[in-house]
Amino acid sequence: MRNLKWLYACSLAIAFGVLSFVTVSCHDDDDEPKQEPGEVIETPAPVVEYYIMGTVTDAGKGVSGVDVKIGTETIKTDKDGKFSVTEKNVGKYSVEVAPKGYLAQSTSVEIAANAENRSVVTVAVALTKQSEPENVKKGEDATVKDNSDSNKDIPDPTTTPADEVVEDLPITTVEVTIPADALPESGTGINEDGSADISVTTYVPAPEEVTTDVKPTEENKDVEKTIPLAAAHFEPTGLEFVNPVTISIPNPIPDVTFAESDMQLTYLNTETGKWEVQTSKVNLKGGSYQADIKHFSSYAVENKVTSKVSSETVVKSEVLGQASRDNSENPKAVTGIALTYKEKSGWECKDADITNAVKSKLSGASDATINAMVAFFKTRLYSLMGSASGVKTTERTYNTVNVNGYTTMNYTCYAKTRTTTLSTKVLYKGSPVTISVIATRYTGTDHQYKTVTTNPTHSGGKGGSN
């Protein structure tokens, strides 16, 4: 009996001890300080904006203080001839430049509907001073040449090293031959004595359009285009001849010509602003490309080329901006952190790469031929890409962010590029050859922004968000 009582007593003691331990343990948990919740301050979404940047030049030098009309806005070029506008909407924007004494130039810039935020479009406008007119008398043969001040110092492409080529200057000038029986008795541009005051101004036309868009059907495919070998504006505009007059462009590349089947004549329709192909054929005679015309306007002798644009690529090796903040141990948010990056815009094609591409295809060519062919490519790339070569760096702010309590933040900005392959067919000493060069264009930026939030609990559990 005594043993049974002892067993009961021990059992009650053990039960009381366990209950006391549980009670104390729970009481200890209740007394532990509660974790302060992490402060949350919302970060606004990045502002959506797009950039149009450009340069206005004369004979390769920037022209300051020129009015540039972009859409409905007019701005002035800076001391280096540069301009820049920020747009909030996608779409087409007209670009017009028409300072007194120069040929007016116009183009359009398109920010494609699918353009990513912070996309950049670069455009250039090469101004040319109008040539002084020469009086041509009826009944006399005459040849009128370009005498524009902008073109007086056009360098000889056969002796100009690659690094001295002026991309936004013509590599040759245009002239017009007027037979004695070409002028009409009267009409637009005819003086009272039957003569006409005629001028020829060789210039580099602004591209019809510069866009961020590349059609999926054209991506990574050769697309045929035409680029002026030379273009000229003839005055008086609208003068119609009784018999054709002949425009002539000296072949600028020794031992290299373009097949007549790859050449065409276009004229600028002033009503539509488009260059239209003419039925008049371009012929190579006496070392010059020639074509007959019957009225004055702006004309271009063009050669066919192909252009292949690659898919857009994020270049992980080109980090344009980077920032991080570890706020994982702090319940309070950190505010006002500016995420900056150095945007790259423009394009580049190294002189050495162009020279090597030419030399590899024109075996045994003279220095004069190599120099002139390189000048041809550099000036053609200017027309194709819509601006002079060169990469500009601009510091911008992607966003100003807040890092919440118990949160880490990481930000990296990468460059985005496309390559453009320009190919042209030539006859080198009578044999067909295709030469290609590759340019790289900076098209925008890729922003990687990530936050990870830790949710501290007694058990150490974690959570995260991007």
C-alpha positions as CSV (number, residue, x, y, z in Angstrom):
1,M,0.0,0.0,0.0
2,R,2.9,2.3,0.9
3,N,4.5,1.6,-2.5
4,L,1.3,2.5,-4.4
5,K,1.1,5.9,-2.5
6,W,4.7,6.6,-3.3
7,L,4.0,5.9,-7.0
8,Y,1.1,8.3,-7.0
9,A,3.2,11.0,-5.4
10,C,6.0,10.6,-7.9
11,S,3.6,10.8,-10.9
12,L,2.0,14.0,-9.6
13,A,5.4,15.6,-9.1
14,I,6.5,14.8,-12.6
15,A,3.2,16.1,-14.1
16,F,3.5,19.3,-12.1
17,G,7.1,19.8,-13.2
18,V,6.2,19.4,-16.9
19,L,3.3,21.8,-16.6
20,S,5.5,24.3,-14.9
21,F,8.1,24.1,-17.6
22,V,5.6,24.6,-20.4
23,T,4.0,27.5,-18.6
24,V,7.4,29.2,-18.1
25,S,8.4,28.5,-21.7
26,C,5.3,30.1,-23.1
27,H,5.6,33.0,-20.7
28,D,9.2,33.5,-21.9
29,D,7.9,33.7,-25.5
30,D,5.3,36.2,-24.7
31,D,7.9,38.4,-23.0
32,E,10.2,38.5,-26.1
33,P,10.2,41.9,-27.9
34,K,8.2,41.9,-31.2
35,Q,10.1,42.6,-34.4
36,E,9.4,46.0,-35.8
37,P,7.8,45.7,-39.3
38,G,9.7,46.9,-42.3
39,E,8.8,50.3,-43.5
40,V,7.4,50.3,-47.1
41,I,7.6,53.4,-49.3
42,E,6.5,52.8,-52.9
43,T,8.9,53.7,-55.6
44,P,7.3,55.4,-58.6
45,A,7.6,53.7,-62.1
46,P,10.4,55.2,-64.3
47,V,9.3,58.1,-66.4
48,V,8.7,57.1,-70.0
49,E,10.7,59.2,-72.4
50,Y,12.6,59.0,-75.7
51,Y,15.5,61.0,-77.1
52,I,16.1,62.6,-80.5
53,M,19.7,63.8,-80.8
54,G,21.5,65.3,-83.8
55,T,24.0,67.6,-85.4
56,V,23.9,70.3,-88.0
57,T,27.1,70.8,-90.0
58,D,28.6,72.7,-92.9
59,A,31.6,71.2,-94.6
60,G,32.0,68.8,-91.7
61,K,31.9,71.5,-88.9
62,G,29.1,72.1,-86.5
63,V,27.0,75.2,-87.1
64,S,25.9,77.0,-83.9
65,G,22.6,78.9,-83.4
66,V,20.7,77.2,-86.2
67,D,16.9,76.8,-85.7
68,V,15.9,73.2,-85.9
69,K,12.2,72.5,-86.0
70,I,11.2,69.1,-84.6
71,G,7.5,68.5,-84.8
72,T,5.9,71.7,-83.4
73,E,9.0,72.6,-81.3
74,T,11.9,74.8,-82.5
75,I,15.3,74.6,-80.8
76,K,18.7,76.1,-81.5
77,T,21.9,74.1,-82.0
78,D,24.6,74.6,-79.4
79,K,28.2,75.9,-80.0
80,D,29.1,72.5,-81.6
81,G,26.0,72.3,-83.8
82,K,24.3,69.7,-81.7
83,F,20.7,69.5,-80.6
84,S,18.7,67.2,-78.4
85,V,15.0,66.9,-77.5
86,T,13.1,64.6,-75.1
87,E,9.8,63.3,-76.3
88,K,7.1,61.6,-74.2
89,N,5.3,59.8,-77.1
90,V,6.1,57.4,-79.9
91,G,5.4,58.4,-83.5
92,K,6.9,60.4,-86.4
93,Y,8.5,63.8,-85.9
94,S,9.5,66.0,-88.8
95,V,12.9,67.6,-88.7
96,E,13.4,70.8,-90.7
97,V,16.5,73.1,-91.1
98,A,16.4,76.1,-93.4
99,P,18.9,78.8,-92.5
100,K,19.2,81.7,-94.9
101,G,21.8,81.2,-97.7
102,Y,21.7,77.4,-97.4
103,L,19.7,74.7,-99.1
104,A,16.8,73.8,-97.0
105,Q,16.9,70.2,-95.6
106,S,14.2,68.1,-94.1
107,T,13.7,64.6,-92.8
108,S,11.6,62.7,-90.4
109,V,12.4,60.7,-87.3
110,E,10.2,57.8,-86.1
111,I,10.1,56.5,-82.6
112,A,8.5,53.1,-83.3
113,A,5.4,52.0,-81.5
114,N,7.3,49.1,-80.0
115,A,10.3,51.2,-79.0
116,E,11.5,50.5,-75.5
117,N,11.6,53.3,-72.9
118,R,14.7,55.5,-73.2
119,S,15.3,54.6,-76.9
120,V,17.6,57.0,-78.7
121,V,17.4,58.2,-82.4
122,T,20.3,60.1,-83.8
123,V,20.1,62.2,-87.0
124,A,22.4,64.6,-88.8
125,V,21.8,67.4,-91.3
126,A,24.5,68.5,-93.6
127,L,24.0,72.1,-94.7
128,T,25.3,73.4,-98.0
129,K,25.6,77.1,-99.1
130,Q,23.8,77.7,-102.4
131,S,26.0,78.3,-105.4
132,E,26.0,81.6,-107.1
133,P,24.2,81.5,-110.5
134,E,25.9,81.9,-113.9
135,N,24.2,83.6,-116.8
136,V,23.6,81.2,-119.7
137,K,22.7,82.8,-123.0
138,K,20.2,81.3,-125.5
139,G,21.9,79.8,-128.5
140,E,25.2,79.2,-126.8
141,D,26.6,75.9,-125.4
142,A,27.4,76.2,-121.7
143,T,28.7,74.0,-118.8
144,V,27.8,75.2,-115.3
145,K,29.7,73.8,-112.4
146,D,29.2,73.8,-108.6
147,N,30.7,76.9,-107.0
148,S,29.3,76.6,-103.5
149,D,31.5,77.9,-100.7
150,S,30.7,74.7,-98.8
151,N,32.2,72.6,-101.5
152,K,35.4,74.6,-102.3
153,D,37.6,72.5,-100.1
154,I,36.3,69.0,-100.9
155,P,39.3,66.8,-100.3
156,D,40.6,64.6,-103.1
157,P,39.4,61.1,-102.1
158,T,42.4,59.4,-103.7
159,T,44.9,61.2,-101.4
160,T,42.8,61.5,-98.2
161,P,43.6,59.1,-95.4
162,A,40.7,57.3,-93.8
163,D,40.9,59.3,-90.6
164,E,40.6,62.6,-92.5
165,V,37.6,61.8,-94.6
166,V,34.7,64.3,-94.0
167,E,31.7,62.0,-93.9
168,D,29.1,64.7,-94.5
169,L,30.7,66.2,-97.6
170,P,30.3,64.9,-101.2
171,I,33.3,63.1,-102.6
172,T,32.8,64.7,-106.0
173,T,30.8,67.6,-107.4
174,V,28.1,67.8,-110.2
175,E,28.0,69.9,-113.3
176,V,25.4,70.4,-116.0
177,T,26.0,70.8,-119.8
178,I,23.4,72.9,-121.6
179,P,23.2,72.7,-125.4
180,A,22.7,75.8,-127.5
181,D,19.1,74.7,-128.4
182,A,18.0,73.7,-124.9
183,L,16.6,77.0,-123.4
184,P,12.9,77.8,-124.2
185,E,11.8,81.2,-125.5
186,S,10.0,82.0,-122.3
187,G,8.7,80.4,-119.1
188,T,9.9,79.8,-115.5
189,G,13.5,81.1,-115.0
190,I,13.9,82.7,-118.4
191,N,15.0,86.4,-118.4
192,E,13.7,89.1,-120.7
193,D,16.7,88.7,-122.9
194,G,16.1,85.0,-123.3
195,S,19.0,84.0,-121.0
196,A,18.8,82.0,-117.7
197,D,20.7,82.4,-114.4
198,I,21.6,78.8,-113.6
199,S,23.3,77.3,-110.6
200,V,24.4,73.9,-109.5
201,T,24.8,73.0,-105.8
202,T,26.1,69.6,-104.9
203,Y,24.9,68.5,-101.5
204,V,24.3,65.5,-99.2
205,P,20.5,64.9,-98.9
206,A,19.1,64.3,-95.5
207,P,17.8,60.8,-95.1
208,E,14.1,60.4,-95.9
209,E,13.5,58.8,-92.5
210,V,15.5,57.7,-89.5
211,T,13.7,55.2,-87.3
212,T,14.3,52.9,-84.3
213,D,12.1,50.3,-86.0
214,V,13.3,47.3,-87.9
215,K,10.7,45.2,-89.5
216,P,10.8,41.5,-88.4
217,T,10.7,40.5,-92.0
218,E,13.9,42.5,-92.7
219,E,15.9,41.6,-89.6
220,N,19.1,39.7,-90.5
221,K,18.3,39.9,-94.2
222,D,19.9,41.7,-97.1
223,V,17.6,44.6,-98.1
224,E,18.3,46.5,-101.3
225,K,18.7,50.3,-101.0
226,T,20.0,53.1,-103.1
227,I,22.4,55.8,-101.9
228,P,23.4,58.9,-103.9
229,L,26.9,58.8,-105.4
230,A,26.2,62.5,-105.7
231,A,23.2,64.8,-105.5
232,A,22.7,68.4,-106.7
233,H,20.1,71.1,-106.6
234,F,19.6,73.0,-109.8
235,E,18.2,76.5,-110.1
236,P,16.0,78.0,-111.3
237,T,13.7,75.2,-110.0
238,G,10.9,74.4,-112.5
239,L,12.9,75.6,-115.6
240,E,11.8,73.3,-118.4
241,F,14.1,72.7,-121.4
242,V,13.1,72.3,-125.1
243,N,15.8,69.7,-125.4
244,P,17.5,67.6,-122.7
245,V,20.5,68.9,-120.7
246,T,23.1,66.5,-119.3
247,I,24.2,66.2,-115.7
248,S,27.6,64.7,-115.1
249,I,29.5,63.3,-112.1
250,P,33.2,62.4,-112.4
251,N,34.0,58.8,-111.3
252,P,35.8,59.4,-108.0
253,I,37.4,55.9,-107.6
254,P,40.3,54.9,-109.9
255,D,40.0,51.4,-111.4
256,V,36.6,50.9,-109.9
257,T,33.2,51.6,-111.5
258,F,29.6,50.7,-110.9
259,A,27.7,48.6,-113.4
260,E,25.2,50.7,-115.3
261,S,22.4,48.2,-114.3
262,D,23.1,49.2,-110.6
263,M,22.8,52.9,-111.3
264,Q,19.7,55.0,-111.4
265,L,18.6,58.7,-111.6
266,T,16.1,60.1,-109.0
267,Y,14.6,63.5,-108.5
268,L,13.2,65.1,-105.4
269,N,9.4,65.6,-105.7
270,T,9.0,68.8,-103.7
271,E,5.3,68.2,-103.2
272,T,5.8,64.8,-101.5
273,G,9.3,65.2,-100.3
274,K,10.2,61.8,-101.8
275,W,12.9,60.9,-104.2
276,E,11.4,59.3,-107.4
277,V,13.1,57.1,-109.9
278,Q,13.4,58.5,-113.4
279,T,13.3,56.7,-116.7
280,S,16.5,58.4,-117.9
281,K,19.4,56.0,-117.9
282,V,22.7,56.6,-116.2
283,N,25.7,55.9,-118.5
284,L,29.4,55.9,-117.9
285,K,31.1,58.0,-120.6
286,G,34.6,59.5,-120.6
287,G,35.1,58.7,-116.9
288,S,31.9,60.3,-115.8
289,Y,28.4,59.1,-114.9
290,Q,25.9,61.0,-117.1
291,A,22.1,61.3,-117.3
292,D,19.8,63.5,-119.3
293,I,17.1,65.7,-117.7
294,K,14.4,67.9,-119.1
295,H,13.6,70.2,-116.1
296,F,15.4,71.6,-113.0
297,S,14.8,70.3,-109.5
298,S,17.1,68.3,-107.2
299,Y,18.6,65.1,-108.7
300,A,20.7,62.3,-107.5
301,V,22.7,59.7,-109.3
302,E,22.4,56.6,-107.1
303,N,24.0,53.2,-106.9
304,K,22.4,50.1,-105.5
305,V,23.6,48.7,-102.2
306,T,22.3,46.2,-99.7
307,S,21.9,46.7,-96.0
308,K,21.5,43.9,-93.4
309,V,20.4,44.9,-89.8
310,S,20.9,42.4,-87.0
311,S,18.7,41.6,-84.1
312,E,19.0,43.9,-81.1
313,T,21.5,42.6,-78.6
314,V,22.0,43.4,-74.9
315,V,25.8,43.8,-74.4
316,K,26.6,42.5,-71.0
317,S,30.2,43.5,-71.3
318,E,29.2,47.2,-71.5
319,V,27.9,48.2,-68.1
320,L,26.6,51.8,-68.3
321,G,25.5,52.1,-64.7
322,Q,25.4,50.2,-61.5
323,A,24.1,50.6,-57.9
324,S,23.3,48.5,-54.9
325,R,22.0,49.1,-51.3
326,D,21.9,46.5,-48.5
327,N,19.1,47.6,-46.1
328,S,18.4,44.1,-45.0
329,E,19.1,44.7,-41.3
330,N,17.2,48.0,-41.0
331,P,13.4,48.3,-40.6
332,K,13.4,51.9,-41.9
333,A,13.2,52.5,-45.6
334,V,16.1,54.4,-47.3
335,T,14.7,57.0,-49.7
336,G,15.9,59.1,-52.7
337,I,18.5,56.9,-54.2
338,A,19.2,58.1,-57.8
339,L,20.0,55.4,-60.3
340,T,22.2,57.0,-62.9
341,Y,23.8,55.6,-66.1
342,K,25.9,56.9,-68.9
343,E,23.9,56.4,-72.1
344,K,25.6,55.7,-75.4
345,S,24.2,56.9,-78.6
346,G,25.4,57.0,-82.2
347,W,27.3,54.4,-84.2
348,E,30.9,53.4,-85.1
349,C,32.8,51.5,-87.8
350,K,36.5,51.6,-87.3
351,D,38.7,53.0,-90.1
352,A,41.0,50.0,-89.9
353,D,38.1,47.6,-90.5
354,I,36.9,49.5,-93.5
355,T,40.4,49.7,-95.0
356,N,41.0,46.0,-94.4
357,A,37.6,45.0,-96.0
358,V,38.5,47.1,-99.1
359,K,42.1,45.7,-99.3
360,S,40.9,42.1,-99.0
361,K,38.6,42.4,-102.0
362,L,40.7,44.7,-104.2
363,S,43.8,42.7,-104.5
364,G,46.8,44.7,-105.7
365,A,44.9,48.0,-105.7
366,S,46.8,51.3,-105.6
367,D,46.8,53.5,-102.5
368,A,44.6,56.0,-104.6
369,T,42.0,53.3,-105.2
370,I,42.0,52.1,-101.6
371,N,41.7,55.7,-100.2
372,A,38.9,56.6,-102.6
373,M,37.0,53.3,-101.9
374,V,37.3,53.9,-98.1
375,A,36.0,57.5,-98.6
376,F,33.1,56.1,-100.6
377,F,32.1,53.7,-97.7
378,K,32.5,56.3,-95.0
379,T,30.3,58.8,-96.8
380,R,27.8,56.0,-97.8
381,L,27.5,55.0,-94.1
382,Y,26.7,58.6,-93.2
383,S,23.8,58.5,-95.6
384,L,22.7,55.0,-94.5
385,M,23.0,55.5,-90.8
386,G,21.5,59.0,-90.8
387,S,24.3,60.6,-89.0
388,A,28.1,60.9,-88.8
389,S,30.1,58.2,-87.1
390,G,30.9,58.6,-83.4
391,V,29.5,57.6,-80.0
392,K,28.3,60.2,-77.6
393,T,27.9,59.6,-73.9
394,T,25.1,61.3,-71.9
395,E,24.5,61.0,-68.2
396,R,20.9,60.3,-67.4
397,T,18.8,59.2,-64.4
398,Y,16.8,56.0,-64.8
399,N,14.8,56.5,-61.6
400,T,14.9,57.7,-58.0
401,V,14.0,54.8,-55.8
402,N,13.3,53.9,-52.2
403,V,14.7,50.8,-50.6
404,N,12.2,49.4,-48.1
405,G,13.0,48.0,-44.6
406,Y,14.7,44.6,-44.6
407,T,15.4,44.9,-48.3
408,T,18.4,44.7,-50.6
409,M,18.4,46.5,-54.0
410,N,20.6,45.9,-57.1
411,Y,20.6,47.8,-60.3
412,T,22.6,47.4,-63.5
413,C,22.3,49.1,-66.9
414,Y,23.6,47.5,-70.1
415,A,24.1,48.9,-73.6
416,K,21.9,47.6,-76.4
417,T,23.2,47.5,-80.0
418,R,22.5,46.4,-83.6
419,T,24.9,45.9,-86.4
420,T,24.4,47.1,-89.9
421,T,26.2,45.4,-92.8
422,L,26.6,47.6,-95.9
423,S,27.5,45.8,-99.1
424,T,28.1,47.2,-102.6
425,K,28.9,45.6,-105.9
426,V,31.7,47.2,-108.0
427,L,33.6,46.4,-111.1
428,Y,37.3,46.3,-110.2
429,K,39.3,46.5,-113.4
430,G,36.2,45.1,-115.2
431,S,35.6,42.2,-112.8
432,P,32.6,42.1,-110.4
433,V,33.5,42.3,-106.7
434,T,31.3,42.6,-103.6
435,I,32.7,44.6,-100.6
436,S,31.0,44.7,-97.2
437,V,31.6,46.7,-94.0
438,I,29.9,46.4,-90.6
439,A,28.8,49.3,-88.4
440,T,27.6,49.0,-84.8
441,R,24.8,51.3,-83.7
442,Y,23.8,51.9,-80.0
443,T,20.1,51.6,-79.9
444,G,19.2,52.1,-76.2
445,T,19.7,50.6,-72.8
446,D,18.6,47.5,-70.8
447,H,17.8,48.2,-67.2
448,Q,17.9,45.4,-64.6
449,Y,16.4,46.5,-61.3
450,K,15.8,43.9,-58.5
451,T,14.8,44.1,-54.8
452,V,14.8,41.2,-52.3
453,T,12.9,41.6,-49.0
454,T,13.6,39.5,-45.9
455,N,10.7,39.0,-43.4
456,P,12.3,38.4,-40.1
457,T,10.4,36.0,-37.7
458,H,11.3,34.0,-34.7
459,S,11.9,31.0,-36.9
460,G,14.1,33.0,-39.3
461,G,11.8,32.7,-42.3
462,K,12.5,34.8,-45.4
463,G,10.5,36.3,-48.3
464,G,11.5,38.2,-51.4
465,S,10.2,40.4,-54.3
466,N,11.6,41.7,-57.6
